[in-house]
Amino acid sequence: MSDQPKQVAEDVKPLTDEQKAKEFVRDYEVLCEKHQMRIVTNPAFKARDDGTFSVVLQVSVGKLPQQP
């Protein structure tokens, strides 16, 4: 075995936040199509200790609507 470190290509640049977001969306869409499911959020009211309510989002997984 060689004690020399592996060389990394110097022209590889890290992805920007925008590029990471686009890649995430693309991968998420592929995953949704593969499993026919998606992440769904629904608003709900949550009682607070001062007698008022807050709106919260409940996150769940739901099936994609059937396409005709």
N, C-alpha and C positions, 0 to 999 in steps of 0.2 A: 504494500500500500504506500501511496505517496503522501508526504506530509504537506504538500502544496495545497493551498486553499483553492476551491473551485472558482473559476472565473465566471463573473456575471456580465452579461451583455451590458455595455455602458450606454447604448442608445435606447434602452427601455426606460420610459418615463412613467412616473406614477400617474394614475388616473386622477382627474379632477373630480370634485364633488358632483358636478353635473354629469360627467361621464359615468360615475358610479351609480347615480340615480337612474340614468337611462338603462344601464345594464341590469339593475335590479328590477325595473319595470318589465323589461323584455323577459327576464328569467321568471318573474312572477306570472306573467301572461301564459308562458309555456306550461308552467306548473298547473295553473287553473284549467287550461285546456286538457292536460293529461288526466287530471283527477275529476274534472267536471264539478269543481267546487271553488269557492272564493271566500275571502274574509269579508264579513258583513258587520256593520255597526248599526245599532239601534239606540235611539235616545230613550232614557228612562229617568224617572224622578227618584231622588234619594232624600229621605227625611233627614234633617239635621237636628242637632240637640237644642237649637234655639227656636224650634217650632216652624222653621221655614223648609223649603225644599230646594235642592240643587238639581240641575240637569247633568246627567252623566251619560257616557256612551258605553253600551255593553257590546263587547266584541265576541263574535262567534264565527263558526264556519258554516256556510250554507251552500246548497247546490245551485249551480248555474241554471238559469231558466232554459227550458227546452226550446230549441230553434225549430220553426216549422219547416 
